[in-house]
Amino acid sequence: MFEVISMQNLNLNRAALSDRVATAYKELFSSRPVVQGQVVDAQMPESQLTYFIRQALDRHYFVRLQFKSSNPDIAPAVAMGHLKEDTAGHLVLKQDHRLTTIVAPRLLRSIQRF
């Protein structure tokens, strides 16, 4: 019993240490700002966002979206999935077979093919 608990603690400590090392690495070697351990992408111009969204829709790319944050001290939200357009012209991000999110392009900071 004691061996199982200590192994679980060891695994948890490794994961926490790994997260701290990854965050420190990002902060030291990234030219972009890091907020709460997450690299903040540069704001893409509207024309570039529109172009990349159109490519993701036409070519069915798996994309990573980073949303604008209302507070510079809070890490921006990130979502990954496939973009689709519904019949009304709304952008929809399908993350799994179960999770679907409506995306407002004006709230996007960046889009990347993943």
C-alpha positions in Angstrom: 0.0 0.0 0.0 2.8 2.4 1.0 4.7 1.7 -2.2 1.7 2.5 -4.4 1.1 5.8 -2.7 4.7 6.8 -2.9 4.9 5.9 -6.6 1.8 8.1 -7.2 3.4 11.0 -5.3 6.5 10.5 -7.3 4.6 10.7 -10.6 2.7 13.8 -9.5 6.0 15.5 -8.4 7.6 14.6 -11.8 4.6 16.1 -13.6 4.7 19.3 -11.5 8.4 19.6 -12.0 8.1 19.0 -15.7 5.4 21.8 -15.9 7.7 24.2 -14.0 10.6 23.4 -16.3 8.5 23.9 -19.4 7.2 27.2 -18.1 10.7 28.4 -17.2 12.0 27.4 -20.7 9.2 29.3 -22.4 9.9 32.4 -20.3 13.6 32.3 -20.9 13.7 31.5 -24.6 10.5 33.0 -26.0 10.6 36.4 -27.7 6.9 36.6 -27.1 5.4 37.5 -23.7 4.4 34.6 -21.3 1.4 35.0 -19.0 0.6 32.3 -16.5 3.0 29.9 -18.3 1.4 30.4 -21.7 3.0 32.1 -24.6 0.9 35.0 -25.9 0.8 35.1 -29.7 1.1 38.4 -31.5 -2.2 40.0 -32.6 -2.7 39.0 -36.2 -4.0 41.7 -38.6 -7.7 41.3 -39.5 -6.8 40.6 -43.2 -4.4 37.8 -42.1 -7.0 36.3 -39.7 -9.6 36.3 -42.5 -7.2 34.7 -45.0 -6.2 31.9 -42.5 -9.8 31.3 -41.5 -10.8 30.9 -45.1 -7.9 28.4 -45.7 -8.9 26.4 -42.6 -12.4 26.2 -43.8 -11.6 25.3 -47.4 -8.8 22.8 -46.6 -10.3 21.4 -43.4 -7.2 22.1 -41.3 -6.9 21.2 -37.7 -6.2 24.6 -36.1 -5.2 26.2 -32.8 -7.1 29.4 -32.0 -5.9 31.9 -29.4 -8.5 34.4 -28.2 -8.0 37.9 -26.9 -7.9 38.3 -23.2 -9.7 41.2 -21.5 -7.0 41.4 -18.8 -3.3 41.4 -19.7 -2.5 39.5 -16.5 -4.7 36.6 -17.5 -3.6 34.0 -20.1 -5.6 34.1 -23.3 -8.0 31.2 -23.9 -6.8 28.6 -26.5 -9.0 26.0 -28.4 -8.1 23.5 -31.0 -10.2 21.7 -33.6 -11.7 22.0 -37.1 -13.4 25.1 -38.2 -16.8 24.8 -40.0 -19.3 27.3 -41.2 -23.0 26.7 -40.5 -25.8 27.6 -42.8 -26.2 31.1 -41.2 -22.5 31.9 -41.9 -21.3 31.5 -38.3 -17.9 30.0 -37.6 -18.1 26.8 -35.5 -15.1 25.0 -34.0 -15.6 21.3 -33.7 -13.2 20.1 -31.0 -14.5 16.5 -30.4 -17.5 14.7 -31.6 -19.3 16.1 -28.5 -17.9 19.7 -28.1 -18.8 22.5 -30.5 -18.0 26.2 -30.0 -19.2 29.2 -31.9 -16.3 31.5 -32.8 -16.5 35.3 -33.2 -13.5 36.3 -35.5 -13.3 39.7 -33.8 -12.3 38.0 -30.5 -9.4 36.0 -32.1 -5.8 36.9 -31.4 -4.3 34.3 -33.7 -5.0 31.1 -35.7 -2.4 28.5 -36.5 -2.5 25.3 -38.4 -1.6 22.5 -35.9 
